[in-house]
């Protein structure tokens, strides 16, 4: 328990000094997102930060003028997004025969 509190305190200190922290706060306000507790908040910040790094890489590589940045899904990992929003159909085509 004491170890996890120390880890959380270190996470809080480093996250709030991160330049992406302000973007994360703005993201949460824009999309009206709240998390259950501080631990989840910092976990989602890490995911958001990683996603924004990927967006920046895409912006640098883009030759089409497309702009990548925060969306209402930016706090989700790709696995979470797939699980929550991409439906897999188990279609039974035998009825067509």
Secondary structure as a PSIPRED ss2 file (coil, helix, strand):
# PSIPRED VFORMAT (PSIPRED V4.0)

   1 X C   1.000  0.000  0.000
   2 X H   0.000  1.000  0.000
   3 X H   0.000  1.000  0.000
   4 X H   0.000  1.000  0.000
   5 X H   0.000  1.000  0.000
   6 X H   0.000  1.000  0.000
   7 X H   0.000  1.000  0.000
   8 X H   0.000  1.000  0.000
   9 X H   0.000  1.000  0.000
  10 X H   0.000  1.000  0.000
  11 X H   0.000  1.000  0.000
  12 X H   0.000  1.000  0.000
  13 X H   0.000  1.000  0.000
  14 X H   0.000  1.000  0.000
  15 X H   0.000  1.000  0.000
  16 X H   0.000  1.000  0.000
  17 X H   0.000  1.000  0.000
  18 X C   1.000  0.000  0.000
  19 X C   1.000  0.000  0.000
  20 X H   0.000  1.000  0.000
  21 X H   0.000  1.000  0.000
  22 X H   0.000  1.000  0.000
  23 X H   0.000  1.000  0.000
  24 X H   0.000  1.000  0.000
  25 X H   0.000  1.000  0.000
  26 X H   0.000  1.000  0.000
  27 X H   0.000  1.000  0.000
  28 X H   0.000  1.000  0.000
  29 X H   0.000  1.000  0.000
  30 X H   0.000  1.000  0.000
  31 X C   1.000  0.000  0.000
  32 X C   1.000  0.000  0.000
  33 X C   1.000  0.000  0.000
  34 X C   1.000  0.000  0.000
  35 X C   1.000  0.000  0.000
  36 X C   1.000  0.000  0.000
  37 X C   1.000  0.000  0.000
  38 X H   0.000  1.000  0.000
  39 X H   0.000  1.000  0.000
  40 X H   0.000  1.000  0.000
  41 X H   0.000  1.000  0.000
  42 X H   0.000  1.000  0.000
  43 X H   0.000  1.000  0.000
  44 X H   0.000  1.000  0.000
  45 X H   0.000  1.000  0.000
  46 X H   0.000  1.000  0.000
  47 X H   0.000  1.000  0.000
  48 X H   0.000  1.000  0.000
  49 X H   0.000  1.000  0.000
  50 X H   0.000  1.000  0.000
  51 X H   0.000  1.000  0.000
  52 X H   0.000  1.000  0.000
  53 X H   0.000  1.000  0.000
  54 X H   0.000  1.000  0.000
  55 X H   0.000  1.000  0.000
  56 X H   0.000  1.000  0.000
  57 X H   0.000  1.000  0.000
  58 X H   0.000  1.000  0.000
  59 X H   0.000  1.000  0.000
  60 X H   0.000  1.000  0.000
  61 X H   0.000  1.000  0.000
  62 X C   1.000  0.000  0.000
  63 X C   1.000  0.000  0.000
  64 X C   1.000  0.000  0.000
  65 X C   1.000  0.000  0.000
  66 X C   1.000  0.000  0.000
  67 X C   1.000  0.000  0.000
  68 X C   1.000  0.000  0.000
  69 X C   1.000  0.000  0.000
  70 X C   1.000  0.000  0.000
  71 X C   1.000  0.000  0.000
  72 X C   1.000  0.000  0.000
  73 X C   1.000  0.000  0.000
  74 X C   1.000  0.000  0.000
  75 X C   1.000  0.000  0.000
  76 X C   1.000  0.000  0.000
  77 X C   1.000  0.000  0.000
  78 X H   0.000  1.000  0.000
  79 X H   0.000  1.000  0.000
  80 X H   0.000  1.000  0.000
  81 X H   0.000  1.000  0.000
  82 X H   0.000  1.000  0.000
  83 X H   0.000  1.000  0.000
  84 X H   0.000  1.000  0.000
  85 X H   0.000  1.000  0.000
  86 X C   1.000  0.000  0.000
  87 X C   1.000  0.000  0.000
  88 X C   1.000  0.000  0.000
  89 X C   1.000  0.000  0.000
  90 X C   1.000  0.000  0.000
  91 X C   1.000  0.000  0.000
  92 X C   1.000  0.000  0.000
  93 X H   0.000  1.000  0.000
  94 X H   0.000  1.000  0.000
  95 X H   0.000  1.000  0.000
  96 X H   0.000  1.000  0.000
  97 X C   1.000  0.000  0.000
